[in-house]
Amino acid sequence: MQLIETAPHEFAAHFLFAAHGLDPFFACDSRIKDGDGS
């Protein structure tokens, strides 16, 4: 079996927030979209 080494740009993470509902998630999502995904 061959394994392909991943590069840092291929990493994605999903954060779940419970203390303040989904407000922090949408705040982070908005900032990412403002930077054209970066």
PDBQT receptor file of N, H, CA, C and O in Angstrom, charges set to zero:
ATOM      1  N   MET A   1       0.847  -1.184   0.000  1.00  0.00    +0.000 N 
ATOM      2  CA  MET A   1       0.000   0.000   0.000  1.00  0.00    +0.000 C 
ATOM      3  C   MET A   1       0.889   1.242   0.000  1.00  0.00    +0.000 C 
ATOM      4  O   MET A   1       1.884   1.303   0.722  1.00  0.00    +0.000 OA
ATOM      5  N   GLN A   2       0.523   2.223  -0.811  1.00  0.00    +0.000 N 
ATOM      6  H   GLN A   2      -0.286   2.173  -1.397  1.00  0.00    +0.000 HD
ATOM      7  CA  GLN A   2       1.225   3.499  -0.840  1.00  0.00    +0.000 C 
ATOM      8  C   GLN A   2       0.395   4.549  -0.135  1.00  0.00    +0.000 C 
ATOM      9  O   GLN A   2      -0.825   4.604  -0.292  1.00  0.00    +0.000 OA
ATOM     10  N   LEU A   3       1.058   5.371   0.635  1.00  0.00    +0.000 N 
ATOM     11  H   LEU A   3       2.049   5.326   0.763  1.00  0.00    +0.000 HD
ATOM     12  CA  LEU A   3       0.388   6.484   1.312  1.00  0.00    +0.000 C 
ATOM     13  C   LEU A   3       0.862   7.793   0.699  1.00  0.00    +0.000 C 
ATOM     14  O   LEU A   3       2.037   7.948   0.366  1.00  0.00    +0.000 OA
ATOM     15  N   ILE A   4      -0.047   8.713   0.559  1.00  0.00    +0.000 N 
ATOM     16  H   ILE A   4      -1.001   8.588   0.831  1.00  0.00    +0.000 HD
ATOM     17  CA  ILE A   4       0.279  10.039   0.039  1.00  0.00    +0.000 C 
ATOM     18  C   ILE A   4       0.385  10.988   1.222  1.00  0.00    +0.000 C 
ATOM     19  O   ILE A   4      -0.534  11.088   2.035  1.00  0.00    +0.000 OA
ATOM     20  N   GLU A   5       1.493  11.672   1.310  1.00  0.00    +0.000 N 
ATOM     21  H   GLU A   5       2.239  11.591   0.650  1.00  0.00    +0.000 HD
ATOM     22  CA  GLU A   5       1.682  12.630   2.396  1.00  0.00    +0.000 C 
ATOM     23  C   GLU A   5       0.870  13.890   2.112  1.00  0.00    +0.000 C 
ATOM     24  O   GLU A   5       0.955  14.462   1.026  1.00  0.00    +0.000 OA
ATOM     25  N   THR A   6       0.090  14.313   3.090  1.00  0.00    +0.000 N 
ATOM     26  H   THR A   6       0.021  13.848   3.973  1.00  0.00    +0.000 HD
ATOM     27  CA  THR A   6      -0.725  15.512   2.903  1.00  0.00    +0.000 C 
ATOM     28  C   THR A   6       0.108  16.773   3.097  1.00  0.00    +0.000 C 
ATOM     29  O   THR A   6       1.102  16.764   3.823  1.00  0.00    +0.000 OA
ATOM     30  N   ALA A   7      -0.293  17.832   2.457  1.00  0.00    +0.000 N 
ATOM     31  H   ALA A   7      -1.101  17.840   1.868  1.00  0.00    +0.000 HD
ATOM     32  CA  ALA A   7       0.340  19.135   2.603  1.00  0.00    +0.000 C 
ATOM     33  C   ALA A   7      -0.535  19.993   3.509  1.00  0.00    +0.000 C 
ATOM     34  O   ALA A   7      -1.742  19.760   3.581  1.00  0.00    +0.000 OA
ATOM     35  N   PRO A   8       0.036  20.981   4.207  1.00  0.00    +0.000 N 
ATOM     36  CA  PRO A   8      -0.753  21.801   5.124  1.00  0.00    +0.000 C 
ATOM     37  C   PRO A   8      -1.960  22.473   4.485  1.00  0.00    +0.000 C 
ATOM     38  O   PRO A   8      -2.966  22.684   5.162  1.00  0.00    +0.000 OA
ATOM     39  N   HIS A   9      -1.889  22.814   3.202  1.00  0.00    +0.000 N 
ATOM     40  H   HIS A   9      -1.072  22.643   2.653  1.00  0.00    +0.000 HD
ATOM     41  CA  HIS A   9      -3.008  23.502   2.573  1.00  0.00    +0.000 C 
ATOM     42  C   HIS A   9      -4.184  22.558   2.314  1.00  0.00    +0.000 C 
ATOM     43  O   HIS A   9      -5.259  23.004   1.913  1.00  0.00    +0.000 OA
ATOM     44  N   GLU A  10      -3.986  21.257   2.543  1.00  0.00    +0.000 N 
ATOM     45  H   GLU A  10      -3.113  20.895   2.869  1.00  0.00    +0.000 HD
ATOM     46  CA  GLU A  10      -5.056  20.290   2.324  1.00  0.00    +0.000 C 
ATOM     47  C   GLU A  10      -5.805  19.977   3.616  1.00  0.00    +0.000 C 
ATOM     48  O   GLU A  10      -6.618  19.053   3.649  1.00  0.00    +0.000 OA
ATOM     49  N   PHE A  11      -5.547  20.717   4.655  1.00  0.00    +0.000 N 
ATOM     50  H   PHE A  11      -4.886  21.467   4.628  1.00  0.00    +0.000 HD
ATOM     51  CA  PHE A  11      -6.136  20.465   5.961  1.00  0.00    +0.000 C 
ATOM     52  C   PHE A  11      -7.338  21.381   6.188  1.00  0.00    +0.000 C 
ATOM     53  O   PHE A  11      -7.281  22.577   5.899  1.00  0.00    +0.000 OA
ATOM     54  N   ALA A  12      -8.399  20.823   6.695  1.00  0.00    +0.000 N 
ATOM     55  H   ALA A  12      -8.445  19.852   6.930  1.00  0.00    +0.000 HD
ATOM     56  CA  ALA A  12      -9.579  21.612   7.058  1.00  0.00    +0.000 C 
ATOM     57  C   ALA A  12     -10.018  21.199   8.455  1.00  0.00    +0.000 C 
ATOM     58  O   ALA A  12      -9.853  20.045   8.848  1.00  0.00    +0.000 OA
ATOM     59  N   ALA A  13     -10.567  22.126   9.187  1.00  0.00    +0.000 N 
ATOM     60  H   ALA A  13     -10.701  23.064   8.868  1.00  0.00    +0.000 HD
ATOM     61  CA  ALA A  13     -11.032  21.823  10.540  1.00  0.00    +0.000 C 
ATOM     62  C   ALA A  13     -12.413  22.420  10.737  1.00  0.00    +0.000 C 
ATOM     63  O   ALA A  13     -12.753  23.459  10.171  1.00  0.00    +0.000 OA
ATOM     64  N   HIS A  14     -13.176  21.755  11.533  1.00  0.00    +0.000 N 
ATOM     65  H   HIS A  14     -12.899  20.911  11.994  1.00  0.00    +0.000 HD
ATOM     66  CA  HIS A  14     -14.512  22.225  11.863  1.00  0.00    +0.000 C 
ATOM     67  C   HIS A  14     -14.588  22.362  13.386  1.00  0.00    +0.000 C 
ATOM     68  O   HIS A  14     -14.301  21.414  14.116  1.00  0.00    +0.000 OA
ATOM     69  N   PHE A  15     -14.966  23.519  13.845  1.00  0.00    +0.000 N 
ATOM     70  H   PHE A  15     -15.199  24.290  13.252  1.00  0.00    +0.000 HD
ATOM     71  CA  PHE A  15     -15.071  23.784  15.273  1.00  0.00    +0.000 C 
ATOM     72  C   PHE A  15     -16.534  23.770  15.684  1.00  0.00    +0.000 C 
ATOM     73  O   PHE A  15     -17.391  24.317  14.991  1.00  0.00    +0.000 OA
ATOM     74  N   LEU A  16     -16.807  23.143  16.811  1.00  0.00    +0.000 N 
ATOM     75  H   LEU A  16     -16.110  22.698  17.374  1.00  0.00    +0.000 HD
ATOM     76  CA  LEU A  16     -18.158  23.127  17.366  1.00  0.00    +0.000 C 
ATOM     77  C   LEU A  16     -18.155  23.985  18.622  1.00  0.00    +0.000 C 
ATOM     78  O   LEU A  16     -17.351  23.760  19.528  1.00  0.00    +0.000 OA
ATOM     79  N   PHE A  17     -19.035  24.951  18.681  1.00  0.00    +0.000 N 
ATOM     80  H   PHE A  17     -19.688  25.133  17.945  1.00  0.00    +0.000 HD
ATOM     81  CA  PHE A  17     -19.122  25.849  19.825  1.00  0.00    +0.000 C 
ATOM     82  C   PHE A  17     -20.426  25.583  20.562  1.00  0.00    +0.000 C 
ATOM     83  O   PHE A  17     -21.491  25.526  19.946  1.00  0.00    +0.000 OA
ATOM     84  N   ALA A  18     -20.347  25.421  21.860  1.00  0.00    +0.000 N 
ATOM     85  H   ALA A  18     -19.482  25.467  22.360  1.00  0.00    +0.000 HD
ATOM     86  CA  ALA A  18     -21.551  25.163  22.638  1.00  0.00    +0.000 C 
ATOM     87  C   ALA A  18     -21.894  26.335  23.570  1.00  0.00    +0.000 C 
ATOM     88  O   ALA A  18     -23.066  26.584  23.850  1.00  0.00    +0.000 OA
ATOM     89  N   ALA A  19     -20.877  27.045  24.042  1.00  0.00    +0.000 N 
ATOM     90  H   ALA A  19     -19.925  26.842  23.815  1.00  0.00    +0.000 HD
ATOM     91  CA  ALA A  19     -21.113  28.090  25.036  1.00  0.00    +0.000 C 
ATOM     92  C   ALA A  19     -21.935  29.256  24.488  1.00  0.00    +0.000 C 
ATOM     93  O   ALA A  19     -22.784  29.799  25.195  1.00  0.00    +0.000 OA
ATOM     94  N   HIS A  20     -21.691  29.641  23.246  1.00  0.00    +0.000 N 
ATOM     95  H   HIS A  20     -21.001  29.200  22.672  1.00  0.00    +0.000 HD
ATOM     96  CA  HIS A  20     -22.368  30.808  22.664  1.00  0.00    +0.000 C 
ATOM     97  C   HIS A  20     -23.146  30.437  21.407  1.00  0.00    +0.000 C 
ATOM     98  O   HIS A  20     -23.353  31.274  20.529  1.00  0.00    +0.000 OA
ATOM     99  N   GLY A  21     -23.572  29.195  21.325  1.00  0.00    +0.000 N 
ATOM    100  H   GLY A  21     -23.404  28.515  22.039  1.00  0.00    +0.000 HD
ATOM    101  CA  GLY A  21     -24.293  28.764  20.129  1.00  0.00    +0.000 C 
ATOM    102  C   GLY A  21     -23.363  28.744  18.929  1.00  0.00    +0.000 C 
ATOM    103  O   GLY A  21     -22.179  28.436  19.064  1.00  0.00    +0.000 OA
ATOM    104  N   LEU A  22     -23.880  29.064  17.781  1.00  0.00    +0.000 N 
ATOM    105  H   LEU A  22     -24.842  29.314  17.671  1.00  0.00    +0.000 HD
ATOM    106  CA  LEU A  22     -23.064  29.043  16.562  1.00  0.00    +0.000 C 
ATOM    107  C   LEU A  22     -22.509  30.409  16.193  1.00  0.00    +0.000 C 
ATOM    108  O   LEU A  22     -21.888  30.549  15.139  1.00  0.00    +0.000 OA
ATOM    109  N   ASP A  23     -22.712  31.408  17.021  1.00  0.00    +0.000 N 
ATOM    110  H   ASP A  23     -23.216  31.294  17.877  1.00  0.00    +0.000 HD
ATOM    111  CA  ASP A  23     -22.212  32.756  16.716  1.00  0.00    +0.000 C 
ATOM    112  C   ASP A  23     -20.706  32.784  16.446  1.00  0.00    +0.000 C 
ATOM    113  O   ASP A  23     -20.295  33.392  15.457  1.00  0.00    +0.000 OA
ATOM    114  N   PRO A  24     -19.850  32.148  17.286  1.00  0.00    +0.000 N 
ATOM    115  CA  PRO A  24     -18.408  32.168  16.991  1.00  0.00    +0.000 C 
ATOM    116  C   PRO A  24     -18.071  31.486  15.664  1.00  0.00    +0.000 C 
ATOM    117  O   PRO A  24     -17.170  31.929  14.952  1.00  0.00    +0.000 OA
ATOM    118  N   PHE A  25     -18.784  30.416  15.332  1.00  0.00    +0.000 N 
ATOM    119  H   PHE A  25     -19.516  30.056  15.911  1.00  0.00    +0.000 HD
ATOM    120  CA  PHE A  25     -18.538  29.729  14.063  1.00  0.00    +0.000 C 
ATOM    121  C   PHE A  25     -18.822  30.663  12.886  1.00  0.00    +0.000 C 
ATOM    122  O   PHE A  25     -18.015  30.769  11.963  1.00  0.00    +0.000 OA
ATOM    123  N   PHE A  26     -19.956  31.330  12.922  1.00  0.00    +0.000 N 
ATOM    124  H   PHE A  26     -20.612  31.244  13.672  1.00  0.00    +0.000 HD
ATOM    125  CA  PHE A  26     -20.309  32.209  11.808  1.00  0.00    +0.000 C 
ATOM    126  C   PHE A  26     -19.396  33.433  11.759  1.00  0.00    +0.000 C 
ATOM    127  O   PHE A  26     -19.167  33.981  10.680  1.00  0.00    +0.000 OA
ATOM    128  N   ALA A  27     -18.876  33.868  12.892  1.00  0.00    +0.000 N 
ATOM    129  H   ALA A  27     -19.062  33.424  13.768  1.00  0.00    +0.000 HD
ATOM    130  CA  ALA A  27     -17.919  34.976  12.901  1.00  0.00    +0.000 C 
ATOM    131  C   ALA A  27     -16.629  34.552  12.202  1.00  0.00    +0.000 C 
ATOM    132  O   ALA A  27     -16.089  35.298  11.385  1.00  0.00    +0.000 OA
ATOM    133  N   CYS A  28     -16.133  33.348  12.525  1.00  0.00    +0.000 N 
ATOM    134  H   CYS A  28     -16.572  32.742  13.188  1.00  0.00    +0.000 HD
ATOM    135  CA  CYS A  28     -14.919  32.843  11.872  1.00  0.00    +0.000 C 
ATOM    136  C   CYS A  28     -15.167  32.619  10.384  1.00  0.00    +0.000 C 
ATOM    137  O   CYS A  28     -14.326  32.959   9.552  1.00  0.00    +0.000 OA
ATOM    138  N   ASP A  29     -16.309  32.052  10.055  1.00  0.00    +0.000 N 
ATOM    139  H   ASP A  29     -16.992  31.776  10.731  1.00  0.00    +0.000 HD
ATOM    140  CA  ASP A  29     -16.656  31.796   8.655  1.00  0.00    +0.000 C 
ATOM    141  C   ASP A  29     -16.705  33.096   7.857  1.00  0.00    +0.000 C 
ATOM    142  O   ASP A  29     -16.258  33.143   6.711  1.00  0.00    +0.000 OA
ATOM    143  N   SER A  30     -17.244  34.142   8.461  1.00  0.00    +0.000 N 
ATOM    144  H   SER A  30     -17.607  34.103   9.392  1.00  0.00    +0.000 HD
ATOM    145  CA  SER A  30     -17.324  35.439   7.793  1.00  0.00    +0.000 C 
ATOM    146  C   SER A  30     -15.927  35.992   7.521  1.00  0.00    +0.000 C 
ATOM    147  O   SER A  30     -15.666  36.519   6.439  1.00  0.00    +0.000 OA
ATOM    148  N   ARG A  31     -15.025  35.873   8.503  1.00  0.00    +0.000 N 
ATOM    149  H   ARG A  31     -15.236  35.445   9.381  1.00  0.00    +0.000 HD
ATOM    150  CA  ARG A  31     -13.657  36.373   8.325  1.00  0.00    +0.000 C 
ATOM    151  C   ARG A  31     -12.936  35.619   7.212  1.00  0.00    +0.000 C 
ATOM    152  O   ARG A  31     -12.201  36.216   6.425  1.00  0.00    +0.000 OA
ATOM    153  N   ILE A  32     -13.149  34.303   7.151  1.00  0.00    +0.000 N 
ATOM    154  H   ILE A  32     -13.746  33.818   7.790  1.00  0.00    +0.000 HD
ATOM    155  CA  ILE A  32     -12.513  33.501   6.104  1.00  0.00    +0.000 C 
ATOM    156  C   ILE A  32     -13.032  33.908   4.733  1.00  0.00    +0.000 C 
ATOM    157  O   ILE A  32     -12.260  34.038   3.782  1.00  0.00    +0.000 OA
ATOM    158  N   LYS A  33     -14.330  34.107   4.635  1.00  0.00    +0.000 N 
ATOM    159  H   LYS A  33     -14.957  34.001   5.407  1.00  0.00    +0.000 HD
ATOM    160  CA  LYS A  33     -14.923  34.502   3.345  1.00  0.00    +0.000 C 
ATOM    161  C   LYS A  33     -14.483  35.908   2.944  1.00  0.00    +0.000 C 
ATOM    162  O   LYS A  33     -14.329  36.194   1.756  1.00  0.00    +0.000 OA
ATOM    163  N   ASP A  34     -14.276  36.800   3.939  1.00  0.00    +0.000 N 
ATOM    164  H   ASP A  34     -14.400  36.568   4.904  1.00  0.00    +0.000 HD
ATOM    165  CA  ASP A  34     -13.773  38.151   3.629  1.00  0.00    +0.000 C 
ATOM    166  C   ASP A  34     -12.387  38.102   3.011  1.00  0.00    +0.000 C 
ATOM    167  O   ASP A  34     -12.034  38.960   2.203  1.00  0.00    +0.000 OA
ATOM    168  N   GLY A  35     -11.594  37.090   3.392  1.00  0.00    +0.000 N 
ATOM    169  H   GLY A  35     -11.881  36.393   4.048  1.00  0.00    +0.000 HD
ATOM    170  CA  GLY A  35     -10.235  36.940   2.851  1.00  0.00    +0.000 C 
ATOM    171  C   GLY A  35     -10.182  36.026   1.648  1.00  0.00    +0.000 C 
ATOM    172  O   GLY A  35      -9.122  35.497   1.317  1.00  0.00    +0.000 OA
ATOM    173  N   ASP A  36     -11.313  35.834   0.986  1.00  0.00    +0.000 N 
ATOM    174  H   ASP A  36     -12.175  36.264   1.254  1.00  0.00    +0.000 HD
ATOM    175  CA  ASP A  36     -11.393  34.961  -0.189  1.00  0.00    +0.000 C 
ATOM    176  C   ASP A  36     -10.942  33.541   0.120  1.00  0.00    +0.000 C 
ATOM    177  O   ASP A  36     -10.301  32.889  -0.704  1.00  0.00    +0.000 OA
ATOM    178  N   GLY A  37     -11.283  33.071   1.313  1.00  0.00    +0.000 N 
ATOM    179  H   GLY A  37     -11.804  33.601   1.982  1.00  0.00    +0.000 HD
ATOM    180  CA  GLY A  37     -10.977  31.683   1.667  1.00  0.00    +0.000 C 
ATOM    181  C   GLY A  37      -9.643  31.455   2.325  1.00  0.00    +0.000 C 
ATOM    182  O   GLY A  37      -9.277  30.311   2.593  1.00  0.00    +0.000 OA
ATOM    183  N   SER A  38      -8.887  32.539   2.599  1.00  0.00    +0.000 N 
ATOM    184  H   SER A  38      -9.184  33.468   2.381  1.00  0.00    +0.000 HD
ATOM    185  CA  SER A  38      -7.603  32.337   3.263  1.00  0.00    +0.000 C 
ATOM    186  C   SER A  38      -7.657  32.834   4.692  1.00  0.00    +0.000 C 
ATOM    187  O   SER A  38      -6.663  32.747   5.413  1.00  0.00    +0.000 OA
TER     188      SER A  38
